Amino acid sequence: MDESKHAEQPMARLHAIVHGRVQGVNFRYYTMMTAQQLGLSGWVANRWDGTVETVAEGPRDALTEFLAFLHKGSPSAFVQRVDERWEAATGEFTRFRVRYDR
């Protein structure tokens, strides 16, 4: 992915919860790698209810590509649905990482 094509776009924030078979199938790792390839910052984490939650910030087009990945998932995942909320970027993240504290 060429991050430079997104450089001049306005920043946005995507908060998503992914439902389905998304834990125990490397979903967080693939999510982190996809976000890093797209030049996004934020985090991804498993939730107690079996879903995966992610917050990502970056150019709107990159976030749209990221959302498409979330709907598809990792090779062993089965995504049933993605609840998404678009917000204004806060700039609070410097990189994208897996969180283990959720």
N, CA, C and O atoms as CSV, one atom per row, in Angstrom:
chain,resi,resn,atom,element,x,y,z
A,1,MET,N,N,0.840,-1.181,0.000
A,1,MET,CA,C,0.000,0.000,0.000
A,1,MET,C,C,0.880,1.237,0.000
A,1,MET,O,O,1.832,1.327,0.775
A,2,ASP,N,N,0.571,2.172,-0.852
A,2,ASP,CA,C,1.309,3.422,-0.938
A,2,ASP,C,C,0.628,4.438,-0.033
A,2,ASP,O,O,-0.415,4.991,-0.382
A,3,GLU,N,N,1.229,4.685,1.145
A,3,GLU,CA,C,0.626,5.606,2.108
A,3,GLU,C,C,0.558,7.027,1.573
A,3,GLU,O,O,-0.287,7.804,2.018
A,4,SER,N,N,1.435,7.397,0.617
A,4,SER,CA,C,1.481,8.763,0.115
A,4,SER,C,C,0.182,9.173,-0.575
A,4,SER,O,O,-0.153,10.358,-0.590
A,5,LYS,N,N,-0.558,8.219,-1.148
A,5,LYS,CA,C,-1.808,8.591,-1.828
A,5,LYS,C,C,-2.865,9.071,-0.846
A,5,LYS,O,O,-3.844,9.694,-1.257
A,6,HIS,N,N,-2.691,8.797,0.440
A,6,HIS,CA,C,-3.649,9.226,1.464
A,6,HIS,C,C,-3.187,10.477,2.209
A,6,HIS,O,O,-3.926,11.009,3.037
A,7,ALA,N,N,-1.982,10.947,1.926
A,7,ALA,CA,C,-1.329,11.967,2.754
A,7,ALA,C,C,-2.107,13.277,2.866
A,7,ALA,O,O,-2.114,13.883,3.938
A,8,GLU,N,N,-2.751,13.726,1.815
A,8,GLU,CA,C,-3.392,15.037,1.831
A,8,GLU,C,C,-4.874,14.999,2.185
A,8,GLU,O,O,-5.554,16.019,2.079
A,9,GLN,N,N,-5.376,13.871,2.596
A,9,GLN,CA,C,-6.799,13.755,2.905
A,9,GLN,C,C,-7.082,14.135,4.353
A,9,GLN,O,O,-6.200,14.024,5.204
A,10,PRO,N,N,-8.293,14.579,4.640
A,10,PRO,CA,C,-8.646,14.887,6.033
A,10,PRO,C,C,-8.647,13.611,6.879
A,10,PRO,O,O,-8.985,12.526,6.405
A,11,MET,N,N,-8.265,13.776,8.122
A,11,MET,CA,C,-8.200,12.649,9.048
A,11,MET,C,C,-9.587,12.369,9.627
A,11,MET,O,O,-10.414,13.267,9.783
A,12,ALA,N,N,-9.809,11.095,9.940
A,12,ALA,CA,C,-11.075,10.665,10.542
A,12,ALA,C,C,-10.765,9.545,11.527
A,12,ALA,O,O,-9.626,9.091,11.644
A,13,ARG,N,N,-11.797,9.116,12.224
A,13,ARG,CA,C,-11.672,8.037,13.219
A,13,ARG,C,C,-12.794,7.037,12.981
A,13,ARG,O,O,-13.952,7.414,12.805
A,14,LEU,N,N,-12.436,5.765,12.978
A,14,LEU,CA,C,-13.400,4.677,12.831
A,14,LEU,C,C,-13.359,3.826,14.095
A,14,LEU,O,O,-12.302,3.334,14.488
A,15,HIS,N,N,-14.503,3.661,14.719
A,15,HIS,CA,C,-14.649,2.786,15.881
A,15,HIS,C,C,-15.549,1.645,15.428
A,15,HIS,O,O,-16.687,1.870,15.017
A,16,ALA,N,N,-15.033,0.408,15.505
A,16,ALA,CA,C,-15.801,-0.727,14.989
A,16,ALA,C,C,-15.777,-1.898,15.963
A,16,ALA,O,O,-14.792,-2.122,16.667
A,17,ILE,N,N,-16.885,-2.640,15.990
A,17,ILE,CA,C,-16.976,-3.892,16.732
A,17,ILE,C,C,-17.347,-4.965,15.719
A,17,ILE,O,O,-18.348,-4.861,15.011
A,18,VAL,N,N,-16.506,-6.007,15.669
A,18,VAL,CA,C,-16.656,-7.064,14.677
A,18,VAL,C,C,-17.230,-8.297,15.361
A,18,VAL,O,O,-16.693,-8.767,16.364
A,19,HIS,N,N,-18.325,-8.816,14.813
A,19,HIS,CA,C,-19.029,-9.970,15.359
A,19,HIS,C,C,-18.802,-11.189,14.472
A,19,HIS,O,O,-18.628,-11.060,13.261
A,20,GLY,N,N,-18.804,-12.355,15.073
A,20,GLY,CA,C,-18.651,-13.609,14.339
A,20,GLY,C,C,-17.573,-14.468,14.975
A,20,GLY,O,O,-17.281,-14.337,16.164
A,21,ARG,N,N,-16.980,-15.357,14.168
A,21,ARG,CA,C,-15.845,-16.147,14.667
A,21,ARG,C,C,-14.590,-15.324,14.392
A,21,ARG,O,O,-13.949,-15.464,13.351
A,22,VAL,N,N,-14.256,-14.460,15.358
A,22,VAL,CA,C,-13.161,-13.507,15.175
A,22,VAL,C,C,-12.108,-13.582,16.277
A,22,VAL,O,O,-11.126,-12.841,16.246
A,23,GLN,N,N,-12.303,-14.455,17.232
A,23,GLN,CA,C,-11.280,-14.674,18.257
A,23,GLN,C,C,-10.683,-16.061,18.058
A,23,GLN,O,O,-11.390,-17.008,17.712
A,24,GLY,N,N,-9.366,-16.171,18.281
A,24,GLY,CA,C,-8.679,-17.441,18.118
A,24,GLY,C,C,-8.375,-17.782,16.663
A,24,GLY,O,O,-8.050,-18.927,16.350
A,25,VAL,N,N,-8.478,-16.791,15.770
A,25,VAL,CA,C,-8.237,-17.025,14.340
A,25,VAL,C,C,-7.271,-15.982,13.765
A,25,VAL,O,O,-7.290,-15.712,12.564
A,26,ASN,N,N,-6.432,-15.403,14.619
A,26,ASN,CA,C,-5.433,-14.394,14.217
A,26,ASN,C,C,-6.039,-13.111,13.669
A,26,ASN,O,O,-5.381,-12.375,12.933
A,27,PHE,N,N,-7.283,-12.842,14.022
A,27,PHE,CA,C,-7.960,-11.646,13.516
A,27,PHE,C,C,-7.243,-10.374,13.963
A,27,PHE,O,O,-7.050,-9.460,13.161
A,28,ARG,N,N,-6.848,-10.307,15.232
A,28,ARG,CA,C,-6.179,-9.094,15.725
A,28,ARG,C,C,-4.862,-8.853,14.998
A,28,ARG,O,O,-4.547,-7.717,14.643
A,29,TYR,N,N,-4.087,-9.921,14.774
A,29,TYR,CA,C,-2.806,-9.783,14.083
A,29,TYR,C,C,-3.018,-9.255,12.659
A,29,TYR,O,O,-2.346,-8.312,12.239
A,30,TYR,N,N,-3.942,-9.856,11.926
A,30,TYR,CA,C,-4.208,-9.405,10.551
A,30,TYR,C,C,-4.746,-7.968,10.545
A,30,TYR,O,O,-4.429,-7.184,9.650
A,31,THR,N,N,-5.552,-7.634,11.541
A,31,THR,CA,C,-6.075,-6.276,11.650
A,31,THR,C,C,-4.940,-5.284,11.861
A,31,THR,O,O,-4.897,-4.236,11.217
A,32,MET,N,N,-4.018,-5.618,12.767
A,32,MET,CA,C,-2.880,-4.742,13.030
A,32,MET,C,C,-2.012,-4.591,11.776
A,32,MET,O,O,-1.608,-3.478,11.438
A,33,MET,N,N,-1.727,-5.683,11.095
A,33,MET,CA,C,-0.886,-5.624,9.898
A,33,MET,C,C,-1.559,-4.797,8.800
A,33,MET,O,O,-0.893,-4.014,8.122
A,34,THR,N,N,-2.855,-4.962,8.622
A,34,THR,CA,C,-3.586,-4.195,7.613
A,34,THR,C,C,-3.553,-2.711,7.957
A,34,THR,O,O,-3.294,-1.877,7.090
A,35,ALA,N,N,-3.813,-2.380,9.215
A,35,ALA,CA,C,-3.799,-0.980,9.648
A,35,ALA,C,C,-2.420,-0.360,9.439
A,35,ALA,O,O,-2.310,0.770,8.963
A,36,GLN,N,N,-1.370,-1.097,9.794
A,36,GLN,CA,C,-0.016,-0.565,9.623
A,36,GLN,C,C,0.309,-0.362,8.146
A,36,GLN,O,O,0.939,0.634,7.789
A,37,GLN,N,N,-0.105,-1.283,7.284
A,37,GLN,CA,C,0.131,-1.134,5.845
A,37,GLN,C,C,-0.589,0.087,5.282
A,37,GLN,O,O,-0.114,0.712,4.333
A,38,LEU,N,N,-1.727,0.421,5.866
A,38,LEU,CA,C,-2.508,1.573,5.413
A,38,LEU,C,C,-2.065,2.884,6.077
A,38,LEU,O,O,-2.586,3.950,5.749
A,39,GLY,N,N,-1.108,2.808,7.005
A,39,GLY,CA,C,-0.623,4.005,7.680
A,39,GLY,C,C,-1.556,4.533,8.750
A,39,GLY,O,O,-1.543,5.727,9.052
A,40,LEU,N,N,-2.376,3.648,9.335
A,40,LEU,CA,C,-3.334,4.053,10.363
A,40,LEU,C,C,-2.724,3.934,11.749
A,40,LEU,O,O,-1.752,3.204,11.947
A,41,SER,N,N,-3.292,4.647,12.700
A,41,SER,CA,C,-2.914,4.502,14.112
A,41,SER,C,C,-4.155,4.104,14.883
A,41,SER,O,O,-5.280,4.314,14.429
A,42,GLY,N,N,-3.935,3.518,16.076
A,42,GLY,CA,C,-5.052,3.099,16.910
A,42,GLY,C,C,-4.775,1.773,17.574
A,42,GLY,O,O,-3.635,1.473,17.928
A,43,TRP,N,N,-5.829,0.965,17.746
A,43,TRP,CA,C,-5.668,-0.308,18.443
A,43,TRP,C,C,-6.766,-1.294,18.052
A,43,TRP,O,O,-7.783,-0.929,17.463
A,44,VAL,N,N,-6.521,-2.559,18.403
A,44,VAL,CA,C,-7.495,-3.634,18.234
A,44,VAL,C,C,-7.424,-4.511,19.473
A,44,VAL,O,O,-6.339,-4.714,20.019
A,45,ALA,N,N,-8.561,-5.036,19.931
A,45,ALA,CA,C,-8.584,-5.856,21.141
A,45,ALA,C,C,-9.748,-6.835,21.118
A,45,ALA,O,O,-10.805,-6.547,20.556
A,46,ASN,N,N,-9.544,-7.997,21.733
A,46,ASN,CA,C,-10.641,-8.924,21.989
A,46,ASN,C,C,-11.512,-8.358,23.092
A,46,ASN,O,O,-11.023,-7.675,23.992
A,47,ARG,N,N,-12.801,-8.643,23.021
A,47,ARG,CA,C,-13.730,-8.259,24.082
A,47,ARG,C,C,-14.254,-9.515,24.762
A,47,ARG,O,O,-14.204,-10.607,24.195
A,48,TRP,N,N,-14.743,-9.356,25.951
A,48,TRP,CA,C,-15.218,-10.481,26.770
A,48,TRP,C,C,-16.360,-11.248,26.118
A,48,TRP,O,O,-16.554,-12.429,26.407
A,49,ASP,N,N,-17.127,-10.586,25.234
A,49,ASP,CA,C,-18.305,-11.222,24.632
A,49,ASP,C,C,-18.005,-11.967,23.325
A,49,ASP,O,O,-18.930,-12.399,22.637
A,50,GLY,N,N,-16.722,-12.119,22.980
A,50,GLY,CA,C,-16.347,-12.852,21.780
A,50,GLY,C,C,-16.192,-11.992,20.538
A,50,GLY,O,O,-15.839,-12.500,19.474
A,51,THR,N,N,-16.452,-10.700,20.658
A,51,THR,CA,C,-16.268,-9.788,19.534
A,51,THR,C,C,-14.855,-9.212,19.570
A,51,THR,O,O,-14.106,-9.423,20.524
A,52,VAL,N,N,-14.511,-8.491,18.524
A,52,VAL,CA,C,-13.245,-7.757,18.460
A,52,VAL,C,C,-13.581,-6.287,18.252
A,52,VAL,O,O,-14.413,-5.946,17.412
A,53,GLU,N,N,-12.934,-5.425,19.016
A,53,GLU,CA,C,-13.156,-3.982,18.933
A,53,GLU,C,C,-11.900,-3.324,18.382
A,53,GLU,O,O,-10.784,-3.725,18.714
A,54,THR,N,N,-12.082,-2.322,17.549
A,54,THR,CA,C,-10.947,-1.577,17.025
A,54,THR,C,C,-11.291,-0.102,16.904
A,54,THR,O,O,-12.427,0.270,16.609
A,55,VAL,N,N,-10.291,0.722,17.138
A,55,VAL,CA,C,-10.384,2.158,16.907
A,55,VAL,C,C,-9.184,2.516,16.034
A,55,VAL,O,O,-8.043,2.212,16.381
A,56,ALA,N,N,-9.445,3.154,14.915
A,56,ALA,CA,C,-8.369,3.511,13.992
A,56,ALA,C,C,-8.553,4.944,13.521
A,56,ALA,O,O,-9.675,5.410,13.322
A,57,GLU,N,N,-7.432,5.634,13.345
A,57,GLU,CA,C,-7.451,6.997,12.823
A,57,GLU,C,C,-6.521,7.103,11.635
A,57,GLU,O,O,-5.475,6.456,11.581
A,58,GLY,N,N,-6.920,7.928,10.686
A,58,GLY,CA,C,-6.117,8.170,9.508
A,58,GLY,C,C,-6.964,8.807,8.428
A,58,GLY,O,O,-8.089,9.234,8.687
A,59,PRO,N,N,-6.427,8.875,7.212
A,59,PRO,CA,C,-7.189,9.434,6.099
A,59,PRO,C,C,-8.451,8.613,5.830
A,59,PRO,O,O,-8.443,7.389,5.965
A,60,ARG,N,N,-9.511,9.281,5.456
A,60,ARG,CA,C,-10.815,8.624,5.261
A,60,ARG,C,C,-10.740,7.469,4.251
A,60,ARG,O,O,-11.330,6.413,4.482
A,61,ASP,N,N,-10.027,7.659,3.144
A,61,ASP,CA,C,-9.922,6.584,2.149
A,61,ASP,C,C,-9.225,5.357,2.718
A,61,ASP,O,O,-9.634,4.229,2.442
A,62,ALA,N,N,-8.172,5.566,3.516
A,62,ALA,CA,C,-7.469,4.440,4.140
A,62,ALA,C,C,-8.385,3.728,5.130
A,62,ALA,O,O,-8.375,2.500,5.216
A,63,LEU,N,N,-9.173,4.494,5.872
A,63,LEU,CA,C,-10.119,3.888,6.811
A,63,LEU,C,C,-11.205,3.107,6.093
A,63,LEU,O,O,-11.671,2.085,6.597
A,64,THR,N,N,-11.610,3.570,4.933
A,64,THR,CA,C,-12.600,2.837,4.140
A,64,THR,C,C,-12.022,1.497,3.690
A,64,THR,O,O,-12.727,0.488,3.704
A,65,GLU,N,N,-10.748,1.474,3.291
A,65,GLU,CA,C,-10.085,0.213,2.931
A,65,GLU,C,C,-9.972,-0.699,4.155
A,65,GLU,O,O,-10.159,-1.912,4.056
A,66,PHE,N,N,-9.668,-0.107,5.298
A,66,PHE,CA,C,-9.564,-0.854,6.550
A,66,PHE,C,C,-10.916,-1.484,6.903
A,66,PHE,O,O,-10.977,-2.645,7.307
A,67,LEU,N,N,-11.985,-0.721,6.751
A,67,LEU,CA,C,-13.328,-1.232,7.028
A,67,LEU,C,C,-13.664,-2.401,6.106
A,67,LEU,O,O,-14.296,-3.365,6.536
A,68,ALA,N,N,-13.253,-2.324,4.861
A,68,ALA,CA,C,-13.485,-3.442,3.930
A,68,ALA,C,C,-12.772,-4.693,4.429
A,68,ALA,O,O,-13.318,-5.793,4.347
A,69,PHE,N,N,-11.551,-4.531,4.949
A,69,PHE,CA,C,-10.853,-5.681,5.535
A,69,PHE,C,C,-11.646,-6.237,6.719
A,69,PHE,O,O,-11.802,-7.453,6.834
A,70,LEU,N,N,-12.144,-5.375,7.594
A,70,LEU,CA,C,-12.881,-5.837,8.767
A,70,LEU,C,C,-14.092,-6.676,8.370
A,70,LEU,O,O,-14.425,-7.644,9.053
A,71,HIS,N,N,-14.741,-6.320,7.290
A,71,HIS,CA,C,-15.889,-7.101,6.813
A,71,HIS,C,C,-15.454,-8.459,6.274
A,71,HIS,O,O,-16.219,-9.422,6.334
A,72,LYS,N,N,-14.251,-8.542,5.757
A,72,LYS,CA,C,-13.730,-9.799,5.202
A,72,LYS,C,C,-13.065,-10.645,6.286
A,72,LYS,O,O,-13.333,-11.842,6.389
A,73,GLY,N,N,-12.206,-10.034,7.089
A,73,GLY,CA,C,-11.529,-10.723,8.179
A,73,GLY,C,C,-10.294,-11.484,7.766
A,73,GLY,O,O,-9.906,-11.482,6.597
A,74,SER,N,N,-9.682,-12.134,8.735
A,74,SER,CA,C,-8.501,-12.962,8.495
A,74,SER,C,C,-8.939,-14.244,7.782
A,74,SER,O,O,-10.131,-14.550,7.740
A,75,PRO,N,N,-7.981,-14.996,7.218
A,75,PRO,CA,C,-8.354,-16.184,6.443
A,75,PRO,C,C,-9.239,-17.194,7.181
A,75,PRO,O,O,-10.098,-17.820,6.560
A,76,SER,N,N,-9.048,-17.363,8.489
A,76,SER,CA,C,-9.827,-18.354,9.244
A,76,SER,C,C,-11.045,-17.761,9.951
A,76,SER,O,O,-11.790,-18.481,10.615
A,77,ALA,N,N,-11.244,-16.469,9.810
A,77,ALA,CA,C,-12.362,-15.806,10.487
A,77,ALA,C,C,-13.649,-15.968,9.698
A,77,ALA,O,O,-13.640,-16.232,8.496
A,78,PHE,N,N,-14.763,-15.801,10.415
A,78,PHE,CA,C,-16.074,-15.712,9.783
A,78,PHE,C,C,-16.760,-14.491,10.379
A,78,PHE,O,O,-17.232,-14.528,11.515
A,79,VAL,N,N,-16.812,-13.412,9.609
A,79,VAL,CA,C,-17.398,-12.164,10.081
A,79,VAL,C,C,-18.894,-12.173,9.789
A,79,VAL,O,O,-19.318,-12.319,8.642
A,80,GLN,N,N,-19.688,-12.015,10.851
A,80,GLN,CA,C,-21.145,-11.938,10.694
A,80,GLN,C,C,-21.597,-10.513,10.416
A,80,GLN,O,O,-22.426,-10.269,9.539
A,81,ARG,N,N,-21.039,-9.573,11.176
A,81,ARG,CA,C,-21.391,-8.168,10.953
A,81,ARG,C,C,-20.338,-7.275,11.600
A,81,ARG,O,O,-19.569,-7.704,12.460
A,82,VAL,N,N,-20.330,-6.030,11.160
A,82,VAL,CA,C,-19.440,-5.013,11.712
A,82,VAL,C,C,-20.287,-3.809,12.082
A,82,VAL,O,O,-20.945,-3.214,11.229
A,83,ASP,N,N,-20.265,-3.453,13.367
A,83,ASP,CA,C,-20.921,-2.228,13.830
A,83,ASP,C,C,-19.877,-1.121,13.740
A,83,ASP,O,O,-18.809,-1.230,14.344
A,84,GLU,N,N,-20.165,-0.076,13.009
A,84,GLU,CA,C,-19.187,0.989,12.795
A,84,GLU,C,C,-19.722,2.338,13.227
A,84,GLU,O,O,-20.918,2.614,13.134
A,85,ARG,N,N,-18.813,3.170,13.700
A,85,ARG,CA,C,-19.152,4.546,14.070
A,85,ARG,C,C,-18.010,5.442,13.599
A,85,ARG,O,O,-16.854,5.225,13.963
A,86,TRP,N,N,-18.329,6.430,12.804
A,86,TRP,CA,C,-17.343,7.386,12.308
A,86,TRP,C,C,-17.345,8.609,13.209
A,86,TRP,O,O,-18.398,9.105,13.608
A,87,GLU,N,N,-16.150,9.086,13.520
A,87,GLU,CA,C,-15.995,10.225,14.422
A,87,GLU,C,C,-14.881,11.129,13.904
A,87,GLU,O,O,-14.198,10.802,12.933
A,88,ALA,N,N,-14.711,12.261,14.565
A,88,ALA,CA,C,-13.583,13.141,14.258
A,88,ALA,C,C,-12.316,12.540,14.868
A,88,ALA,O,O,-12.350,11.986,15.967
A,89,ALA,N,N,-11.211,12.653,14.153
A,89,ALA,CA,C,-9.934,12.149,14.664
A,89,ALA,C,C,-9.494,12.990,15.862
A,89,ALA,O,O,-9.711,14.201,15.899
A,90,THR,N,N,-8.873,12.329,16.838
A,90,THR,CA,C,-8.366,13.031,18.020
A,90,THR,C,C,-6.859,13.210,17.978
A,90,THR,O,O,-6.325,14.080,18.664
A,91,GLY,N,N,-6.160,12.399,17.182
A,91,GLY,CA,C,-4.712,12.461,17.115
A,91,GLY,C,C,-4.011,11.867,18.321
A,91,GLY,O,O,-2.823,12.112,18.531
A,92,GLU,N,N,-4.734,11.086,19.119
A,92,GLU,CA,C,-4.161,10.560,20.361
A,92,GLU,C,C,-3.225,9.375,20.170
A,92,GLU,O,O,-2.499,9.020,21.099
A,93,PHE,N,N,-3.217,8.749,18.988
A,93,PHE,CA,C,-2.399,7.558,18.769
A,93,PHE,C,C,-1.185,7.884,17.905
A,93,PHE,O,O,-1.250,8.734,17.017
A,94,THR,N,N,-0.080,7.199,18.178
A,94,THR,CA,C,1.124,7.379,17.369
A,94,THR,C,C,1.415,6.164,16.499
A,94,THR,O,O,2.205,6.242,15.559
A,95,ARG,N,N,0.773,5.037,16.816
A,95,ARG,CA,C,0.971,3.805,16.048
A,95,ARG,C,C,-0.264,2.933,16.226
A,95,ARG,O,O,-1.162,3.263,17.001
A,96,PHE,N,N,-0.301,1.820,15.504
A,96,PHE,CA,C,-1.407,0.880,15.661
A,96,PHE,C,C,-0.879,-0.345,16.401
A,96,PHE,O,O,0.181,-0.871,16.065
A,97,ARG,N,N,-1.630,-0.796,17.415
A,97,ARG,CA,C,-1.158,-1.921,18.224
A,97,ARG,C,C,-2.318,-2.811,18.660
A,97,ARG,O,O,-3.485,-2.428,18.586
A,98,VAL,N,N,-1.961,-4.007,19.115
A,98,VAL,CA,C,-2.918,-4.917,19.744
A,98,VAL,C,C,-2.969,-4.561,21.219
A,98,VAL,O,O,-1.928,-4.441,21.866
A,99,ARG,N,N,-4.167,-4.394,21.753
A,99,ARG,CA,C,-4.336,-4.139,23.193
A,99,ARG,C,C,-4.773,-5.433,23.861
A,99,ARG,O,O,-5.579,-6.195,23.327
A,100,TYR,N,N,-4.221,-5.654,25.034
A,100,TYR,CA,C,-4.552,-6.850,25.807
A,100,TYR,C,C,-5.277,-6.499,27.109
A,100,TYR,O,O,-5.517,-7.381,27.934
A,101,ASP,N,N,-5.627,-5.231,27.303
A,101,ASP,CA,C,-6.217,-4.764,28.562
A,101,ASP,C,C,-7.713,-4.571,28.484
A,101,ASP,O,O,-8.282,-3.951,29.382
A,102,ARG,N,N,-8.375,-5.066,27.468
A,102,ARG,CA,C,-9.810,-4.852,27.318
A,102,ARG,C,C,-10.586,-6.002,27.909
A,102,ARG,O,O,-11.817,-5.997,27.875
